[in-house]
Amino acid sequence: MKLIKLDAIDSTNDFLKALSSRDELANFTVVTAENQTKGKGQMGSKWESESGKNLIMSVLVKDFIPENEQVFNLSLIVSLSVIQVLKSLNIPDLSIKWPNDIMSYNKKIGGILIENTIKSDGRIVSVVGLGLNVNQTNFDELPHASSLAVILGNTLEKEILPELIIEKIKEKIDSWSVSASIFWDDYFHSLFRKGIPMPFKNLDLNAGVQNFMGIIQGVSSIGKLQVLLEDDSVSEFDIKEVQMLY
């Protein structure tokens, strides 16, 4: 694993994307930063992190996604890999809030942002960004957030995490062809609030009903959230169409 350590950067994802466009980087090249000034989350949201306290990393993944319809497979693999590493650290009550937020109890402790680029030869190259709250303890402005240190009651050596996570990602990619159905089952069973009635907000401005009740049933093969509605129909939503209210 090639590791590039930075003190501060605007975005590790942007840095790695720019680097990969100029150089023939090795697969699973990792960039970490102590501070990130323009961290990104899903749908353009900001990822806030105290300098030096948390894991901020991006990893280059090549030669795994063969076509656009399968891009969610990588999101699934990365989410499960992070969950597996955190379980080994005795983090309790872990779940994945669709599509790929990492939760402990009902608190967000990590987020994943995957950006895909289609090369001129048709190959899909991915940059996987991961933010994981490790040793930050002040979340006064973020009531739905927590960290490994808060949950465990002690600080951790965050430097050990990138290698552990990349090792699990590699293992799952290597065994995907024979274990895909098992990984999908693991992802379904790990879904936050799956099977529990909960409110949602419809983000589609053309929709008549903005807030509605539903029950998460699962996720489609292309990553859409499947929700059982009050009329017993099941609707599918992408990340830009719906928001969980909890």
C-alpha positions in Angstrom: 0.0 0.0 0.0 1.5 3.3 -1.1 0.7 6.0 1.5 0.9 9.7 1.0 0.7 11.7 4.2 -0.3 15.3 4.1 -0.5 17.9 6.9 -3.3 20.0 5.4 -5.2 19.9 2.1 -8.4 21.3 0.8 -9.7 17.8 -0.1 -7.9 14.4 -0.1 -10.4 13.2 -2.8 -9.6 16.2 -5.1 -5.8 15.8 -4.4 -5.9 12.1 -5.3 -8.1 12.6 -8.4 -5.6 15.2 -9.7 -2.6 13.0 -8.9 -4.2 10.0 -10.6 -4.9 12.0 -13.7 -1.2 12.9 -14.1 0.6 9.8 -12.9 0.1 6.0 -13.2 -0.6 5.5 -9.6 -0.6 2.0 -8.0 -4.0 0.5 -7.2 -5.0 1.2 -3.5 -2.8 4.3 -3.2 -3.9 6.1 -0.1 -3.8 9.8 0.8 -4.3 10.9 4.4 -4.4 14.4 5.9 -4.4 15.8 9.4 -6.6 18.7 8.4 -9.0 19.1 5.4 -10.3 22.6 4.7 -12.9 21.6 2.1 -14.0 18.1 3.0 -17.0 16.9 1.1 -20.0 14.7 2.0 -22.9 13.4 0.0 -24.8 15.9 -2.2 -22.2 18.6 -1.7 -22.5 18.8 2.1 -19.4 19.7 4.1 -17.5 17.2 6.3 -16.3 19.0 9.4 -13.4 17.6 11.4 -11.1 18.9 14.1 -7.5 19.1 13.0 -5.4 16.0 13.9 -8.2 14.2 15.7 -9.8 12.1 13.0 -9.1 9.8 10.1 -9.3 11.6 6.8 -8.3 9.4 3.9 -8.9 8.7 0.2 -7.9 5.6 -1.7 -7.6 4.9 -5.4 -9.5 1.8 -6.6 -9.0 0.6 -10.2 -10.1 -2.4 -12.2 -13.1 -3.4 -10.1 -16.2 -1.7 -11.5 -16.8 -2.8 -15.1 -19.8 -0.6 -15.8 -21.9 2.3 -14.4 -24.7 0.0 -13.2 -22.3 -1.7 -10.8 -20.8 1.4 -9.1 -22.8 0.7 -5.8 -20.9 -2.5 -5.3 -17.8 -0.5 -4.3 -19.8 1.5 -1.8 -21.1 -1.7 -0.3 -17.6 -3.2 0.0 -16.1 -0.1 1.6 -19.0 0.3 4.1 -18.7 -3.4 5.2 -14.9 -3.1 5.4 -15.1 -0.2 7.8 -17.8 -1.9 9.9 -15.6 -5.0 10.1 -12.6 -3.1 11.3 -14.6 -1.1 13.9 -16.1 -4.4 15.2 -12.6 -5.6 15.8 -12.0 -2.5 17.9 -15.1 -3.3 20.0 -17.3 -0.5 18.7 -20.9 -1.5 19.6 -24.2 -1.4 17.8 -22.7 -0.6 14.3 -24.9 0.0 11.3 -24.8 1.5 7.8 -27.2 4.5 7.2 -28.0 4.3 3.5 -26.1 4.7 1.4 -22.8 4.6 3.3 -22.8 6.6 6.6 -21.3 4.6 9.5 -23.4 4.6 12.6 -22.9 3.5 16.2 -26.2 3.4 18.1 -28.0 6.4 16.4 -24.9 8.5 16.1 -22.9 9.1 12.9 -19.2 8.3 13.3 -18.1 8.1 9.7 -19.0 9.0 6.1 -17.9 7.7 2.7 -17.9 9.6 -0.6 -17.0 7.8 -3.8 -16.2 9.7 -7.0 -15.9 7.8 -10.2 -14.2 8.8 -13.4 -14.6 7.1 -16.8 -11.3 7.0 -18.6 -10.9 7.3 -22.4 -10.6 3.6 -22.7 -13.9 3.0 -20.8 -12.3 2.0 -17.5 -13.9 3.3 -14.4 -11.5 4.6 -11.8 -12.8 5.4 -8.3 -11.5 7.6 -5.5 -13.0 6.6 -2.2 -13.0 9.2 0.5 -13.5 8.2 4.1 -13.9 10.5 7.1 -14.0 8.7 10.5 -14.4 10.4 13.8 -11.7 8.9 16.0 -10.5 11.1 18.8 -12.7 14.2 18.5 -14.9 14.6 21.6 -16.6 17.9 21.0 -19.8 17.6 18.9 -21.8 20.6 20.3 -22.7 21.7 16.8 -23.3 18.2 15.5 -26.0 16.5 17.7 -26.2 13.4 15.5 -22.4 12.8 15.6 -20.0 10.9 17.8 -16.6 9.3 17.7 -14.7 6.2 18.6 -13.1 8.0 21.6 -16.5 9.1 23.0 -18.0 5.6 22.6 -15.0 3.7 24.0 -14.0 6.3 26.6 -10.4 6.4 25.5 -8.3 7.7 22.6 -7.1 5.4 19.8 -4.1 5.3 17.5 -5.7 6.5 14.3 -2.5 5.8 12.3 -3.3 2.0 12.4 -6.7 2.4 10.7 -5.8 3.0 7.0 -3.9 -0.3 6.6 -6.6 -2.3 8.4 -9.4 -0.8 6.3 -7.5 -1.2 3.0 -6.7 -4.8 3.9 -10.4 -5.5 4.3 -11.3 -3.7 1.1 -8.7 -5.7 -0.9 -10.0 -9.0 0.6 -13.6 -8.3 -0.4 -12.7 -7.1 -3.9 -10.6 -10.3 -4.4 -13.5 -12.5 -3.3 -16.3 -10.5 -4.9 -16.9 -12.9 -7.7 -17.7 -15.8 -5.3 -19.0 -13.9 -2.3 -21.1 -11.0 -3.8 -24.4 -12.5 -2.5 -23.0 -12.9 1.0 -21.8 -9.3 1.0 -25.2 -8.1 -0.1 -26.8 -10.0 2.7 -24.4 -8.5 5.2 -25.1 -5.0 3.9 -28.9 -5.6 4.1 -28.6 -6.9 7.7 -26.4 -3.9 8.6 -28.8 -1.2 7.4 -29.7 1.5 9.9 -33.4 1.4 10.9 -34.2 -1.4 8.5 -37.7 -2.8 9.1 -38.7 0.0 11.5 -41.4 2.6 10.7 -39.8 6.0 10.4 -40.5 9.4 8.8 -38.8 10.4 5.5 -38.6 13.7 3.6 -39.2 13.6 -0.1 -36.6 15.9 -1.8 -38.4 15.8 -5.2 -39.9 19.2 -5.5 -42.5 17.9 -7.9 -43.8 15.4 -5.4 -47.1 16.2 -3.8 -46.2 14.8 -0.3 -43.1 16.2 1.2 -43.0 14.1 4.5 -44.2 10.5 4.7 -43.9 7.4 6.8 -42.2 4.3 5.5 -40.3 1.1 6.3 -36.9 0.4 4.8 -37.0 -2.9 3.0 -33.6 -3.0 1.4 -31.5 -1.6 -1.4 -31.6 -2.3 -5.1 -28.7 -3.6 -7.1 -27.9 -0.1 -8.3 -28.1 1.4 -4.8 -31.6 2.8 -4.6 -33.3 2.7 -1.2 -36.4 0.5 -1.2 -39.2 1.8 1.1 -42.5 0.2 2.0 -45.2 2.9 2.0 -48.4 3.2 3.9 -50.4 1.9 0.9 -48.3 -1.3 0.9 -46.4 -0.3 -2.3 -42.6 -0.3 -2.4 -40.9 2.7 -3.9 -37.2 3.2 -4.8 -35.3 6.4 -4.1 -31.9 7.6 -5.0 -29.7 9.8 -2.7 -31.1 13.0 -4.3 -34.7 12.0 -3.8 -35.2 11.2 -0.1 -33.9 12.0 3.4 -34.4 10.0 6.6 -35.7 11.9 9.5 -34.6 10.5 12.8 
